[in-house]
Amino acid sequence: MDRRDFLTTSAAGAVAAAGLRVSGAIAQEAATADKPSAALNLGSQESKLPGKSLREKVENLQKFGGTGLEIGGNVAGRAQELKDAIAGTNVKISAVCAGYFALIDPDKAERQKGAERLKEVLSAAGEVGSTGVIMVPAFNKHPQLVGREAREALVELLPALGEHANKCGTRVLLEPLNRKEAYFLRQ
């Protein structure tokens, strides 16, 4: 419940408690005023859709009722291809599933290289109108800091990454996975 809902509900309750009659329709209208309606948007990963070309996959997604296309991390250099594939449809690039960028690697130079690669993907994601770039700080198979050190390394990098994402009109989406895939970021 946000502040507006709280105040509206409290005001309606106060009126009812004071013994004034408020019609159900007016109370309902007051409780839902200026509230956007929720919508369920279905999407799919590019690799899971049937079709020989990207355009055919997008057309199939639209035919199935989907509106969001999640693409792999190879978005850099594909911006025009992606824009052409969704042109004239109601499909948008929902997310870029980019995976791993070594952001909690024990080697600080590797962390910096990972952050620069992520910035490149964020730039491309913003260019195609993606909501964000889904990434995992480290999979179990990768070298990584643990505990507080890992958290501190990530927190050190995130402000600059967030600012870059914001400039590009997109977001960094940290994906918590189960402990068999990634120990870090599951709490």
TORKOL-4160 file (C-alpha; in steps of 0.2 Angstrom, whole numbers, padded with zeros to 4 digits, m for minus):
187
<pt num="1" X="0000" Y="0000" Z="0000"/>
<pt num="2" X="0007" Y="0017" Z="m0005"/>
<pt num="3" X="0004" Y="0033" Z="0004"/>
<pt num="4" X="m0010" Y="0038" Z="m0007"/>
<pt num="5" X="m0019" Y="0022" Z="m0004"/>
<pt num="6" X="m0016" Y="0023" Z="0014"/>
<pt num="7" X="m0023" Y="0041" Z="0015"/>
<pt num="8" X="m0038" Y="0037" Z="0004"/>
<pt num="9" X="m0042" Y="0021" Z="0014"/>
<pt num="10" X="m0040" Y="0031" Z="0031"/>
<pt num="11" X="m0051" Y="0045" Z="0025"/>
<pt num="12" X="m0064" Y="0033" Z="0019"/>
<pt num="13" X="m0064" Y="0024" Z="0036"/>
<pt num="14" X="m0065" Y="0040" Z="0045"/>
<pt num="15" X="m0080" Y="0046" Z="0035"/>
<pt num="16" X="m0088" Y="0029" Z="0039"/>
<pt num="17" X="m0084" Y="0030" Z="0057"/>
<pt num="18" X="m0092" Y="0047" Z="0058"/>
<pt num="19" X="m0108" Y="0040" Z="0053"/>
<pt num="20" X="m0109" Y="0048" Z="0036"/>
<pt num="21" X="m0115" Y="0037" Z="0022"/>
<pt num="22" X="m0104" Y="0035" Z="0007"/>
<pt num="23" X="m0110" Y="0025" Z="m0008"/>
<pt num="24" X="m0100" Y="0010" Z="m0012"/>
<pt num="25" X="m0097" Y="0017" Z="m0030"/>
<pt num="26" X="m0089" Y="0033" Z="m0023"/>
<pt num="27" X="m0078" Y="0024" Z="m0011"/>
<pt num="28" X="m0072" Y="0012" Z="m0024"/>
<pt num="29" X="m0068" Y="0026" Z="m0036"/>
<pt num="30" X="m0059" Y="0035" Z="m0022"/>
<pt num="31" X="m0048" Y="0020" Z="m0018"/>
<pt num="32" X="m0043" Y="0017" Z="m0036"/>
<pt num="33" X="m0041" Y="0035" Z="m0042"/>
<pt num="34" X="m0025" Y="0038" Z="m0052"/>
<pt num="35" X="m0020" Y="0020" Z="m0050"/>
<pt num="36" X="m0013" Y="0012" Z="m0065"/>
<pt num="37" X="m0020" Y="m0005" Z="m0069"/>
<pt num="38" X="m0009" Y="m0020" Z="m0069"/>
<pt num="39" X="m0005" Y="m0029" Z="m0085"/>
<pt num="40" X="0002" Y="m0046" Z="m0087"/>
<pt num="41" X="0015" Y="m0046" Z="m0101"/>
<pt num="42" X="0022" Y="m0062" Z="m0107"/>
<pt num="43" X="0039" Y="m0064" Z="m0115"/>
<pt num="44" X="0051" Y="m0077" Z="m0120"/>
<pt num="45" X="0070" Y="m0080" Z="m0123"/>
<pt num="46" X="0075" Y="m0078" Z="m0141"/>
<pt num="47" X="0084" Y="m0095" Z="m0141"/>
<pt num="48" X="0067" Y="m0104" Z="m0135"/>
<pt num="49" X="0056" Y="m0097" Z="m0149"/>
<pt num="50" X="0053" Y="m0106" Z="m0165"/>
<pt num="51" X="0058" Y="m0098" Z="m0181"/>
<pt num="52" X="0073" Y="m0098" Z="m0193"/>
<pt num="53" X="0076" Y="m0079" Z="m0192"/>
<pt num="54" X="0075" Y="m0067" Z="m0178"/>
<pt num="55" X="0060" Y="m0058" Z="m0187"/>
<pt num="56" X="0051" Y="m0075" Z="m0188"/>
<pt num="57" X="0054" Y="m0078" Z="m0170"/>
<pt num="58" X="0047" Y="m0061" Z="m0165"/>
<pt num="59" X="0032" Y="m0064" Z="m0176"/>
<pt num="60" X="0029" Y="m0081" Z="m0168"/>
<pt num="61" X="0031" Y="m0073" Z="m0151"/>
<pt num="62" X="0018" Y="m0060" Z="m0155"/>
<pt num="63" X="0006" Y="m0073" Z="m0162"/>
<pt num="64" X="0008" Y="m0083" Z="m0146"/>
<pt num="65" X="0002" Y="m0067" Z="m0136"/>
<pt num="66" X="0020" Y="m0062" Z="m0130"/>
<pt num="67" X="0026" Y="m0044" Z="m0129"/>
<pt num="68" X="0043" Y="m0046" Z="m0122"/>
<pt num="69" X="0059" Y="m0053" Z="m0130"/>
<pt num="70" X="0074" Y="m0058" Z="m0119"/>
<pt num="71" X="0090" Y="m0058" Z="m0129"/>
<pt num="72" X="0107" Y="m0065" Z="m0125"/>
<pt num="73" X="0122" Y="m0055" Z="m0120"/>
<pt num="74" X="0128" Y="m0054" Z="m0137"/>
<pt num="75" X="0118" Y="m0038" Z="m0140"/>
<pt num="76" X="0133" Y="m0027" Z="m0144"/>
<pt num="77" X="0133" Y="m0025" Z="m0163"/>
<pt num="78" X="0116" Y="m0031" Z="m0165"/>
<pt num="79" X="0106" Y="m0016" Z="m0161"/>
<pt num="80" X="0100" Y="m0013" Z="m0179"/>
<pt num="81" X="0096" Y="m0031" Z="m0182"/>
<pt num="82" X="0085" Y="m0031" Z="m0166"/>
<pt num="83" X="0076" Y="m0015" Z="m0170"/>
<pt num="84" X="0072" Y="m0021" Z="m0187"/>
<pt num="85" X="0066" Y="m0038" Z="m0180"/>
<pt num="86" X="0053" Y="m0029" Z="m0168"/>
<pt num="87" X="0048" Y="m0015" Z="m0180"/>
<pt num="88" X="0030" Y="m0014" Z="m0183"/>
<pt num="89" X="0026" Y="m0027" Z="m0169"/>
<pt num="90" X="0020" Y="m0024" Z="m0151"/>
<pt num="91" X="0036" Y="m0034" Z="m0145"/>
<pt num="92" X="0049" Y="m0025" Z="m0135"/>
<pt num="93" X="0066" Y="m0030" Z="m0129"/>
<pt num="94" X="0062" Y="m0035" Z="m0111"/>
<pt num="95" X="0079" Y="m0039" Z="m0105"/>
<pt num="96" X="0097" Y="m0044" Z="m0110"/>
<pt num="97" X="0102" Y="m0060" Z="m0101"/>
<pt num="98" X="0121" Y="m0057" Z="m0101"/>
<pt num="99" X="0127" Y="m0069" Z="m0087"/>
<pt num="100" X="0144" Y="m0066" Z="m0080"/>
<pt num="101" X="0155" Y="m0051" Z="m0079"/>
<pt num="102" X="0168" Y="m0056" Z="m0065"/>
<pt num="103" X="0162" Y="m0042" Z="m0054"/>
<pt num="104" X="0168" Y="m0051" Z="m0038"/>
<pt num="105" X="0184" Y="m0059" Z="m0045"/>
<pt num="106" X="0198" Y="m0060" Z="m0033"/>
<pt num="107" X="0209" Y="m0050" Z="m0046"/>
<pt num="108" X="0204" Y="m0031" Z="m0046"/>
<pt num="109" X="0210" Y="m0029" Z="m0064"/>
<pt num="110" X="0198" Y="m0043" Z="m0069"/>
<pt num="111" X="0184" Y="m0034" Z="m0059"/>
<pt num="112" X="0187" Y="m0018" Z="m0069"/>
<pt num="113" X="0187" Y="m0027" Z="m0086"/>
<pt num="114" X="0171" Y="m0035" Z="m0081"/>
<pt num="115" X="0163" Y="m0019" Z="m0076"/>
<pt num="116" X="0169" Y="m0011" Z="m0093"/>
<pt num="117" X="0162" Y="m0026" Z="m0103"/>
<pt num="118" X="0145" Y="m0024" Z="m0093"/>
<pt num="119" X="0145" Y="m0005" Z="m0098"/>
<pt num="120" X="0146" Y="m0010" Z="m0116"/>
<pt num="121" X="0132" Y="m0022" Z="m0114"/>
<pt num="122" X="0122" Y="m0008" Z="m0105"/>
<pt num="123" X="0125" Y="0004" Z="m0119"/>
<pt num="124" X="0118" Y="m0008" Z="m0132"/>
<pt num="125" X="0104" Y="m0013" Z="m0121"/>
<pt num="126" X="0099" Y="0005" Z="m0119"/>
<pt num="127" X="0100" Y="0008" Z="m0138"/>
<pt num="128" X="0087" Y="m0006" Z="m0141"/>
<pt num="129" X="0076" Y="0000" Z="m0127"/>
<pt num="130" X="0079" Y="m0015" Z="m0115"/>
<pt num="131" X="0072" Y="m0014" Z="m0097"/>
<pt num="132" X="0089" Y="m0020" Z="m0091"/>
<pt num="133" X="0104" Y="m0032" Z="m0091"/>
<pt num="134" X="0102" Y="m0047" Z="m0081"/>
<pt num="135" X="0119" Y="m0053" Z="m0074"/>
<pt num="136" X="0126" Y="m0064" Z="m0060"/>
<pt num="137" X="0140" Y="m0057" Z="m0050"/>
<pt num="138" X="0149" Y="m0075" Z="m0050"/>
<pt num="139" X="0144" Y="m0093" Z="m0054"/>
<pt num="140" X="0151" Y="m0106" Z="m0043"/>
<pt num="141" X="0163" Y="m0112" Z="m0057"/>
<pt num="142" X="0171" Y="m0095" Z="m0058"/>
<pt num="143" X="0185" Y="m0088" Z="m0046"/>
<pt num="144" X="0177" Y="m0076" Z="m0033"/>
<pt num="145" X="0179" Y="m0067" Z="m0017"/>
<pt num="146" X="0168" Y="m0073" Z="m0003"/>
<pt num="147" X="0157" Y="m0066" Z="0010"/>
<pt num="148" X="0160" Y="m0048" Z="0015"/>
<pt num="149" X="0174" Y="m0046" Z="0003"/>
<pt num="150" X="0163" Y="m0051" Z="m0012"/>
<pt num="151" X="0149" Y="m0039" Z="m0006"/>
<pt num="152" X="0162" Y="m0024" Z="m0004"/>
<pt num="153" X="0169" Y="m0027" Z="m0021"/>
<pt num="154" X="0152" Y="m0027" Z="m0029"/>
<pt num="155" X="0146" Y="m0012" Z="m0019"/>
<pt num="156" X="0161" Y="m0003" Z="m0025"/>
<pt num="157" X="0157" Y="m0006" Z="m0043"/>
<pt num="158" X="0138" Y="m0004" Z="m0043"/>
<pt num="159" X="0136" Y="0015" Z="m0042"/>
<pt num="160" X="0146" Y="0018" Z="m0058"/>
<pt num="161" X="0137" Y="0004" Z="m0066"/>
<pt num="162" X="0120" Y="0011" Z="m0061"/>
<pt num="163" X="0125" Y="0028" Z="m0066"/>
<pt num="164" X="0130" Y="0022" Z="m0083"/>
<pt num="165" X="0114" Y="0011" Z="m0085"/>
<pt num="166" X="0104" Y="0026" Z="m0080"/>
<pt num="167" X="0112" Y="0037" Z="m0094"/>
<pt num="168" X="0108" Y="0023" Z="m0106"/>
<pt num="169" X="0090" Y="0022" Z="m0101"/>
<pt num="170" X="0091" Y="0004" Z="m0094"/>
<pt num="171" X="0096" Y="m0005" Z="m0078"/>
<pt num="172" X="0107" Y="m0018" Z="m0070"/>
<pt num="173" X="0097" Y="m0032" Z="m0064"/>
<pt num="174" X="0106" Y="m0044" Z="m0052"/>
<pt num="175" X="0100" Y="m0062" Z="m0053"/>
<pt num="176" X="0100" Y="m0072" Z="m0037"/>
<pt num="177" X="0102" Y="m0090" Z="m0042"/>
<pt num="178" X="0101" Y="m0106" Z="m0031"/>
<pt num="179" X="0116" Y="m0111" Z="m0022"/>
<pt num="180" X="0120" Y="m0125" Z="m0034"/>
<pt num="181" X="0123" Y="m0112" Z="m0048"/>
<pt num="182" X="0129" Y="m0097" Z="m0038"/>
<pt num="183" X="0133" Y="m0095" Z="m0019"/>
<pt num="184" X="0134" Y="m0076" Z="m0020"/>
<pt num="185" X="0118" Y="m0065" Z="m0020"/>
<pt num="186" X="0106" Y="m0079" Z="m0014"/>
<pt num="187" X="0102" Y="m0071" Z="0002"/>
